[in-house]
Amino acid sequence: MQIIADLQLHSKHSRAVSHKMDLDEIARWSSKKGINLVATGDWTHPLWFREIKAKLKEVSPGIFSLNEDKTDLPVSSDVRFLLSTEISSIYSQGGKVRRVHNLIFSPSIATCEKIIKEMRGRGANLMSDGRPIVGIPSKDLLEMVLTIDKNVLFVPAHVWTPWFSLYGSKSGFDSIEECFGNLSNNIYAIETGLSSDPIMNWQIKELETRSIISSSDAHSGPKLGREATVFTTVNHQQSTINNFSYQDITDAIKQISNSKLKIGYTIEFFPEEGKYHWSGHRACNIRYSPRQVKEKGGICPVCRQPLTIGVENRVMDLSYKTLGQDDLLYLKNGLGVTFVYDKNKKRVPFVSLIPLQEVLVEINNGSPIRAFRQYEQLTSAFATEFEILLKKTYAEIETAAGSQLKKAVQIIRDRRVHVDPGYDGVFGVVKLIGKDEKTDSEEKKSENQPSLF
């Protein structure tokens, strides 16, 4: 049995988030995607927290579902919620301004209330945004929540994003210890963000014993599940999971030896599609690969300002080894899905996917309207998004949706996609064609070197 979990998202009370992002919308899209466990997001916001308390009911310790009496939508009873929120800490340390985003997983409504009260007491304006900006250093924030409840799980979010993250090139740190000091042992996991994948994080020494989790950081329903963490039972004979708890999820992330669950694998973006994978300067249309940064330097040749150094460069700066193809295993399951392992199989594997709506846009000649219509039809009458991408046979997909989608899913499962890397806030462009099929104009578009990862 698997629990597909998306543990980072934002509500309608956060900036730049769809006004539709209420609990009904989150549950509805989670059901379409095939997500079993989803974050509430933003529980520090007073209005959102009031909605959480009014619309959710606790079905097992620390795990919630929509109260059927409080919703008008026919939502799946299988969708569960976990109390997760994101905090933006902006402060000075070591002579630099630090901007770090951290996730707080809470075991209960009561613990949320205590944390909210303490943050207000420290001057936080929680009404300003669903992801509030506070002047509390990351270490002090961690100490504060653990003092309130030792069962809180604290996870640095999208750790490689240049501007707002633990390892960020613009305002982060070079290590977990530099950020959290003597509390570093309480950091059991990091969240990868869209611009990195596990291979990149496997190259960081201090992450060898920590869990790597992935989440969507969704700002709208369709973006849910673009990355996710999949929990499985430790006992393979156990075919179903009944009434899993908050502690079951956090024990798995903490890698507790007698835990009921474990992280089976993660679902990833192809990291080149992330909007900070390579370095560059969006305003000047300058994009550099890591090799070009090394050769040409980190200054924009147009405006002479510093480039935004991307995730791939930053990983190279902090890594203690470089993983090549000989260090990895690419193993297919019975359905042709390629899972990526380290060669010694010591780390949790992952699978890379392209969101189904992106796939449908491409095979519908770039029409988002036709793609959305087909998406709705497939997820209503055929299968969830993750079932289509991971579970259904090629014959089943062809019968339900035609040969084009079957071929597209096969390309994804084979990892034969091409991605034009993102940089400085610009998402990469993914294509379901091989490099040999690119046109001459596409070849001449950029002199960038291939990704080292």
VEXLUMPA-456521 format. One line per field, with one value per residue (C-alpha): residue in one letter; chain; x, y, z. Coordinates in steps of 0.02 Angstrom, whole numbers, padded with zeros to 5 digits. Layout:
N
residuo [A / ...]
cadena [A / ...]
xx [X / ...]
yy [Y / ...]
zz [Z / ...]
END
This chain:
453
residuo [M / Q / I / I / A / D / L / Q / L / H / S / K / H / S / R / A / V / S / H / K / M / D / L / D / E / I / A / R / W / S / S / K / K / G / I / N / L / V / A / T / G / D / W / T / H / P / L / W / F / R / E / I / K / A / K / L / K / E / V / S / P / G / I / F / S / L / N / E / D / K / T / D / L / P / V / S / S / D / V / R / F / L / L / S / T / E / I / S / S / I / Y / S / Q / G / G / K / V / R / R / V / H / N / L / I / F / S / P / S / I / A / T / C / E / K / I / I / K / E / M / R / G / R / G / A / N / L / M / S / D / G / R / P / I / V / G / I / P / S / K / D / L / L / E / M / V / L / T / I / D / K / N / V / L / F / V / P / A / H / V / W / T / P / W / F / S / L / Y / G / S / K / S / G / F / D / S / I / E / E / C / F / G / N / L / S / N / N / I / Y / A / I / E / T / G / L / S / S / D / P / I / M / N / W / Q / I / K / E / L / E / T / R / S / I / I / S / S / S / D / A / H / S / G / P / K / L / G / R / E / A / T / V / F / T / T / V / N / H / Q / Q / S / T / I / N / N / F / S / Y / Q / D / I / T / D / A / I / K / Q / I / S / N / S / K / L / K / I / G / Y / T / I / E / F / F / P / E / E / G / K / Y / H / W / S / G / H / R / A / C / N / I / R / Y / S / P / R / Q / V / K / E / K / G / G / I / C / P / V / C / R / Q / P / L / T / I / G / V / E / N / R / V / M / D / L / S / Y / K / T / L / G / Q / D / D / L / L / Y / L / K / N / G / L / G / V / T / F / V / Y / D / K / N / K / K / R / V / P / F / V / S / L / I / P / L / Q / E / V / L / V / E / I / N / N / G / S / P / I / R / A / F / R / Q / Y / E / Q / L / T / S / A / F / A / T / E / F / E / I / L / L / K / K / T / Y / A / E / I / E / T / A / A / G / S / Q / L / K / K / A / V / Q / I / I / R / D / R / R / V / H / V / D / P / G / Y / D / G / V / F / G / V / V / K / L / I / G / K / D / E / K / T / D / S / E / E / K / K / S / E / N / Q / P / S / L / F]
cadena [A / A / A / A / A / A / A / A / A / A / A / A / A / A / A / A / A / A / A / A / A / A / A / A / A / A / A / A / A / A / A / A / A / A / A / A / A / A / A / A / A / A / A / A / A / A / A / A / A / A / A / A / A / A / A / A / A / A / A / A / A / A / A / A / A / A / A / A / A / A / A / A / A / A / A / A / A / A / A / A / A / A / A / A / A / A / A / A / A / A / A / A / A / A / A / A / A / A / A / A / A / A / A / A / A / A / A / A / A / A / A / A / A / A / A / A / A / A / A / A / A / A / A / A / A / A / A / A / A / A / A / A / A / A / A / A / A / A / A / A / A / A / A / A / A / A / A / A / A / A / A / A / A / A / A / A / A / A / A / A / A / A / A / A / A / A / A / A / A / A / A / A / A / A / A / A / A / A / A / A / A / A / A / A / A / A / A / A / A / A / A / A / A / A / A / A / A / A / A / A / A / A / A / A / A / A / A / A / A / A / A / A / A / A / A / A / A / A / A / A / A / A / A / A / A / A / A / A / A / A / A / A / A / A / A / A / A / A / A / A / A / A / A / A / A / A / A / A / A / A / A / A / A / A / A / A / A / A / A / A / A / A / A / A / A / A / A / A / A / A / A / A / A / A / A / A / A / A / A / A / A / A / A / A / A / A / A / A / A / A / A / A / A / A / A / A / A / A / A / A / A / A / A / A / A / A / A / A / A / A / A / A / A / A / A / A / A / A / A / A / A / A / A / A / A / A / A / A / A / A / A / A / A / A / A / A / A / A / A / A / A / A / A / A / A / A / A / A / A / A / A / A / A / A / A / A / A / A / A / A / A / A / A / A / A / A / A / A / A / A / A / A / A / A / A / A / A / A / A / A / A / A / A / A / A / A / A / A / A / A / A / A / A / A / A / A / A / A / A / A / A / A / A / A / A / A / A / A / A / A / A / A / A / A / A / A / A / A / A / A / A / A / A / A / A / A / A / A / A / A / A / A / A / A / A / A / A / A / A / A / A / A / A / A / A / A / A / A / A / A / A / A / A]
xx [00000 / 00062 / 00021 / 00059 / 00087 / 00106 / 00158 / 00189 / 00063 / -00020 / -00198 / -00294 / -00227 / -00048 / 00020 / 00013 / -00103 / -00266 / -00418 / -00496 / -00372 / -00487 / -00501 / -00633 / -00524 / -00371 / -00468 / -00548 / -00382 / -00297 / -00429 / -00400 / -00213 / -00219 / -00145 / -00191 / -00115 / -00102 / -00044 / -00167 / -00038 / -00041 / -00114 / -00033 / -00154 / -00304 / -00439 / -00368 / -00345 / -00527 / -00577 / -00467 / -00550 / -00724 / -00709 / -00591 / -00619 / -00483 / -00495 / -00336 / -00209 / -00146 / -00231 / -00389 / -00520 / -00655 / -00810 / -00948 / -01072 / -00964 / -00938 / -01051 / -00927 / -00924 / -00745 / -00653 / -00656 / -00481 / -00401 / -00319 / -00243 / -00089 / -00060 / 00088 / 00137 / 00283 / 00371 / 00486 / 00625 / 00722 / 00862 / 01047 / 01177 / 01364 / 01362 / 01237 / 01050 / 00975 / 00810 / 00760 / 00592 / 00551 / 00406 / 00323 / 00222 / 00108 / 00034 / -00125 / -00237 / -00189 / -00004 / -00043 / -00134 / 00015 / 00137 / 00023 / 00011 / 00200 / 00233 / 00110 / 00199 / 00360 / 00282 / 00237 / 00100 / 00012 / -00133 / -00018 / 00009 / -00020 / 00168 / 00213 / 00378 / 00455 / 00617 / 00646 / 00808 / 00786 / 00876 / 00768 / 00610 / 00659 / 00696 / 00530 / 00421 / 00514 / 00494 / 00307 / 00293 / 00438 / 00332 / 00335 / 00434 / 00538 / 00596 / 00693 / 00593 / 00652 / 00828 / 00919 / 00812 / 00933 / 00832 / 00739 / 00817 / 00942 / 01074 / 01019 / 01159 / 01089 / 01046 / 01074 / 01205 / 01338 / 01279 / 01139 / 01254 / 01295 / 01108 / 01047 / 01202 / 01182 / 01003 / 01058 / 01018 / 00835 / 00837 / 00788 / 00747 / 00757 / 00633 / 00716 / 00619 / 00581 / 00755 / 00848 / 00822 / 00889 / 01045 / 01101 / 01062 / 01152 / 01313 / 01299 / 01388 / 01273 / 01121 / 01185 / 01089 / 00942 / 00782 / 00746 / 00563 / 00478 / 00321 / 00233 / 00233 / 00071 / -00013 / -00163 / -00255 / -00182 / -00005 / -00035 / 00072 / 00200 / 00318 / 00270 / 00334 / 00271 / 00259 / 00247 / 00224 / 00380 / 00295 / 00272 / 00141 / 00028 / -00078 / -00180 / -00145 / -00286 / -00290 / -00110 / -00064 / 00041 / 00173 / 00177 / 00219 / 00349 / 00427 / 00453 / 00535 / 00643 / 00689 / 00638 / 00687 / 00519 / 00410 / 00254 / 00293 / 00446 / 00480 / 00467 / 00515 / 00490 / 00406 / 00511 / 00510 / 00647 / 00751 / 00798 / 00615 / 00632 / 00649 / 00817 / 00910 / 01040 / 01117 / 01073 / 00993 / 00813 / 00804 / 00950 / 00902 / 01066 / 01072 / 01230 / 01264 / 01381 / 01525 / 01490 / 01486 / 01657 / 01724 / 01641 / 01614 / 01461 / 01435 / 01303 / 01391 / 01246 / 01212 / 01371 / 01267 / 01290 / 01199 / 01075 / 01179 / 01072 / 01045 / 01163 / 01308 / 01267 / 01262 / 01432 / 01501 / 01442 / 01458 / 01594 / 01583 / 01513 / 01398 / 01414 / 01316 / 01425 / 01365 / 01180 / 01060 / 00911 / 00790 / 00621 / 00473 / 00347 / 00254 / 00409 / 00429 / 00612 / 00667 / 00835 / 00944 / 01119 / 01225 / 01231 / 01044 / 01074 / 00962 / 00777 / 00748 / 00647 / 00548 / 00540 / 00374 / 00297 / 00126 / -00012 / -00087 / 00082 / 00089 / -00087 / -00049 / 00096 / 00000 / -00146 / -00035 / -00015 / -00199 / -00228 / -00418 / -00418 / -00289 / -00394 / -00550 / -00458 / -00383 / -00555 / -00623 / -00480 / -00474 / -00663 / -00692 / -00526 / -00399 / -00311 / -00161 / -00034 / -00120 / -00103 / 00078 / 00135 / 00012 / -00087 / -00022 / 00016 / -00129 / -00250 / -00189 / -00204 / -00381 / -00438 / -00343 / -00262 / -00089 / -00017 / -00038 / 00025 / 00184 / 00205 / 00190 / 00314 / 00440 / 00420 / 00437 / 00593 / 00665 / 00687 / 00622 / 00713 / 00711 / 00775 / 00837 / 00756 / 00851 / 00826 / 00639 / 00602 / 00535 / 00621 / 00529 / 00502 / 00474 / 00431 / 00558 / 00737 / 00884 / 00912 / 00738 / 00767 / 00759 / 00910 / 00837 / 00822 / 01003 / 01062 / 00953 / 01081 / 01262 / 01229 / 01313 / 01213 / 01169 / 01304 / 01166]
yy [00000 / 00174 / 00346 / 00481 / 00640 / 00822 / 00910 / 01089 / 01206 / 01374 / 01432 / 01577 / 01685 / 01682 / 01802 / 01752 / 01606 / 01565 / 01633 / 01461 / 01376 / 01331 / 01161 / 01099 / 01144 / 01061 / 00902 / 00901 / 00915 / 00793 / 00666 / 00697 / 00682 / 00526 / 00612 / 00526 / 00648 / 00835 / 00984 / 01111 / 01247 / 01418 / 01372 / 01525 / 01638 / 01679 / 01665 / 01506 / 01428 / 01466 / 01377 / 01227 / 01210 / 01230 / 01116 / 00977 / 00834 / 00728 / 00548 / 00484 / 00572 / 00723 / 00672 / 00758 / 00744 / 00859 / 00860 / 00807 / 00919 / 01072 / 01050 / 01051 / 00961 / 00773 / 00743 / 00581 / 00517 / 00449 / 00623 / 00662 / 00824 / 00857 / 01023 / 01098 / 01280 / 01379 / 01523 / 01651 / 01702 / 01858 / 01908 / 01951 / 01822 / 01818 / 01990 / 01940 / 01956 / 01780 / 01732 / 01554 / 01467 / 01326 / 01204 / 01166 / 01005 / 01009 / 00857 / 00945 / 01097 / 01134 / 01141 / 01257 / 01373 / 01378 / 01416 / 01552 / 01632 / 01629 / 01703 / 01843 / 01875 / 01896 / 02028 / 01923 / 01996 / 01834 / 01919 / 01991 / 01831 / 01644 / 01624 / 01757 / 01850 / 01851 / 01917 / 01759 / 01670 / 01491 / 01420 / 01520 / 01470 / 01287 / 01304 / 01393 / 01260 / 01114 / 01195 / 01205 / 01025 / 00906 / 00812 / 00957 / 00916 / 01060 / 01044 / 01174 / 01207 / 01207 / 01211 / 01265 / 01412 / 01559 / 01691 / 01604 / 01443 / 01354 / 01331 / 01477 / 01563 / 01737 / 01728 / 01554 / 01456 / 01331 / 01198 / 01147 / 01172 / 01350 / 01387 / 01287 / 01267 / 01147 / 01110 / 01034 / 00859 / 00908 / 00931 / 00758 / 00803 / 00934 / 00973 / 00974 / 01106 / 01095 / 01141 / 00996 / 00809 / 00677 / 00644 / 00821 / 00808 / 00640 / 00737 / 00836 / 00753 / 00811 / 00745 / 00566 / 00521 / 00638 / 00607 / 00693 / 00738 / 00821 / 00927 / 01037 / 01206 / 01225 / 01394 / 01322 / 01158 / 01100 / 01119 / 00997 / 00840 / 00905 / 00835 / 00717 / 00594 / 00415 / 00321 / 00132 / 00003 / -00069 / -00238 / -00289 / -00417 / -00275 / -00234 / -00092 / 00054 / 00095 / 00249 / 00303 / 00445 / 00602 / 00509 / 00370 / 00500 / 00592 / 00430 / 00379 / 00546 / 00532 / 00353 / 00283 / 00099 / 00029 / 00146 / 00080 / 00173 / 00220 / 00333 / 00216 / 00341 / 00521 / 00592 / 00728 / 00862 / 00843 / 00973 / 01069 / 01120 / 01213 / 01401 / 01414 / 01264 / 01359 / 01530 / 01689 / 01858 / 01858 / 02046 / 02032 / 01863 / 01786 / 01603 / 01510 / 01326 / 01282 / 01265 / 01437 / 01514 / 01438 / 01502 / 01673 / 01717 / 01767 / 01943 / 01979 / 02033 / 02151 / 02251 / 02205 / 02153 / 01986 / 01839 / 01739 / 01584 / 01432 / 01272 / 01165 / 01283 / 01295 / 01106 / 01095 / 01223 / 01125 / 00945 / 00829 / 00713 / 00713 / 00573 / 00510 / 00381 / 00242 / 00289 / 00267 / 00127 / 00150 / 00007 / -00019 / -00099 / -00212 / -00063 / 00014 / 00153 / 00198 / 00218 / 00299 / 00226 / 00256 / 00106 / 00037 / 00061 / 00151 / 00299 / 00312 / 00301 / 00421 / 00432 / 00587 / 00638 / 00777 / 00837 / 00760 / 00926 / 00980 / 00817 / 00841 / 01020 / 00957 / 00815 / 00934 / 01050 / 01176 / 01200 / 01216 / 01213 / 01045 / 00980 / 01028 / 00953 / 00788 / 00794 / 00813 / 00670 / 00552 / 00587 / 00574 / 00416 / 00324 / 00348 / 00474 / 00569 / 00465 / 00304 / 00357 / 00409 / 00266 / 00123 / 00094 / -00020 / 00052 / -00048 / 00026 / 00203 / 00179 / 00109 / 00253 / 00399 / 00351 / 00310 / 00485 / 00485 / 00306 / 00357 / 00511 / 00412 / 00285 / 00424 / 00490 / 00319 / 00291 / 00461 / 00511 / 00690 / 00848 / 01001 / 01174 / 01225 / 01361 / 01507 / 01663 / 01638 / 01570 / 01392 / 01269 / 01205 / 01017 / 00927 / 00746 / 00735 / 00677 / 00791 / 00716 / 00772 / 00956 / 01078 / 01175 / 01335 / 01252 / 01193 / 01371 / 01449 / 01425 / 01374 / 01308 / 01147 / 00994 / 00979 / 00896 / 00806]
zz [00000 / -00043 / 00026 / -00102 / -00001 / -00051 / 00109 / 00051 / -00029 / -00004 / 00024 / -00052 / 00091 / 00024 / -00105 / -00288 / -00251 / -00339 / -00249 / -00274 / -00158 / -00015 / 00069 / -00052 / -00201 / -00125 / -00089 / -00262 / -00353 / -00235 / -00282 / -00468 / -00448 / -00339 / -00187 / -00024 / 00101 / 00075 / 00177 / 00241 / 00214 / 00297 / 00466 / 00546 / 00451 / 00564 / 00430 / 00356 / 00528 / 00567 / 00407 / 00450 / 00620 / 00547 / 00395 / 00447 / 00567 / 00647 / 00587 / 00672 / 00782 / 00684 / 00521 / 00458 / 00323 / 00257 / 00364 / 00244 / 00334 / 00295 / 00108 / -00043 / -00155 / -00185 / -00128 / -00102 / 00075 / 00043 / 00044 / 00211 / 00276 / 00383 / 00473 / 00380 / 00357 / 00286 / 00376 / 00295 / 00413 / 00363 / 00481 / 00495 / 00542 / 00511 / 00432 / 00297 / 00273 / 00277 / 00196 / 00238 / 00216 / 00335 / 00349 / 00516 / 00531 / 00682 / 00771 / 00827 / 00821 / 01001 / 00956 / 00811 / 00930 / 01049 / 00908 / 00839 / 01012 / 01034 / 00862 / 00896 / 01059 / 00962 / 00848 / 00696 / 00587 / 00544 / 00455 / 00322 / 00223 / 00229 / 00226 / 00353 / 00354 / 00527 / 00598 / 00699 / 00649 / 00588 / 00739 / 00860 / 00766 / 00779 / 00965 / 00992 / 00911 / 00992 / 01162 / 01132 / 01067 / 01040 / 00910 / 00788 / 00630 / 00560 / 00378 / 00277 / 00118 / -00065 / 00003 / -00155 / -00212 / -00232 / -00139 / 00003 / 00065 / 00175 / 00039 / -00070 / -00166 / -00127 / 00057 / 00127 / 00220 / 00171 / 00294 / 00410 / 00558 / 00506 / 00505 / 00656 / 00765 / 00910 / 00857 / 00690 / 00749 / 00749 / 00560 / 00500 / 00320 / 00185 / 00046 / -00124 / -00221 / -00407 / -00471 / -00391 / -00386 / -00265 / -00369 / -00336 / -00151 / -00135 / -00168 / -00006 / 00139 / 00279 / 00186 / 00183 / 00341 / 00319 / 00224 / 00060 / 00034 / -00113 / -00123 / -00250 / -00162 / -00261 / -00281 / -00374 / -00384 / -00551 / -00481 / -00339 / -00349 / -00473 / -00341 / -00201 / -00070 / -00071 / 00094 / 00097 / 00233 / 00313 / 00322 / 00140 / 00190 / 00246 / 00094 / 00168 / 00283 / 00402 / 00510 / 00489 / 00606 / 00604 / 00702 / 00572 / 00440 / 00544 / 00607 / 00426 / 00386 / 00541 / 00491 / 00660 / 00663 / 00719 / 00614 / 00530 / 00368 / 00268 / 00120 / -00028 / -00163 / -00216 / -00370 / -00450 / -00584 / -00711 / -00616 / -00773 / -00783 / -00618 / -00635 / -00546 / -00615 / -00716 / -00684 / -00774 / -00781 / -00844 / -00879 / -00999 / -01074 / -01015 / -00966 / -00918 / -00889 / -00745 / -00869 / -00940 / -00766 / -00734 / -00900 / -00907 / -00724 / -00625 / -00695 / -00825 / -00987 / -01030 / -00872 / -00773 / -00622 / -00531 / -00609 / -00507 / -00476 / -00506 / -00411 / -00515 / -00483 / -00299 / -00280 / -00364 / -00241 / -00088 / -00145 / -00081 / -00232 / -00407 / -00458 / -00636 / -00732 / -00661 / -00486 / -00528 / -00568 / -00684 / -00651 / -00732 / -00645 / -00731 / -00803 / -00881 / -00752 / -00727 / -00546 / -00510 / -00371 / -00309 / -00359 / -00181 / -00154 / 00010 / -00033 / -00067 / -00256 / -00360 / -00522 / -00633 / -00710 / -00813 / -00752 / -00857 / -00911 / -00982 / -01079 / -01147 / -01201 / -01306 / -01389 / -01421 / -01524 / -01383 / -01345 / -01157 / -01183 / -01272 / -01148 / -00998 / -01076 / -01103 / -00929 / -00850 / -00954 / -00912 / -00725 / -00711 / -00812 / -00826 / -00686 / -00575 / -00644 / -00549 / -00602 / -00784 / -00767 / -00655 / -00642 / -00801 / -00938 / -01108 / -01180 / -01054 / -01091 / -01278 / -01262 / -01151 / -01228 / -01392 / -01457 / -01436 / -01247 / -01238 / -01330 / -01222 / -01060 / -01127 / -01164 / -00986 / -00907 / -01012 / -00959 / -01141 / -01124 / -01173 / -01059 / -01102 / -00927 / -00824 / -00747 / -00640 / -00616 / -00790 / -00795 / -00908 / -01062 / -01070 / -01235 / -01267 / -01407 / -01407 / -01439 / -01612 / -01664 / -01627 / -01772 / -01833 / -01759 / -01590 / -01600 / -01638 / -01503 / -01366 / -01350 / -01175 / -01124 / -01067 / -00884 / -00779 / -00684]
END
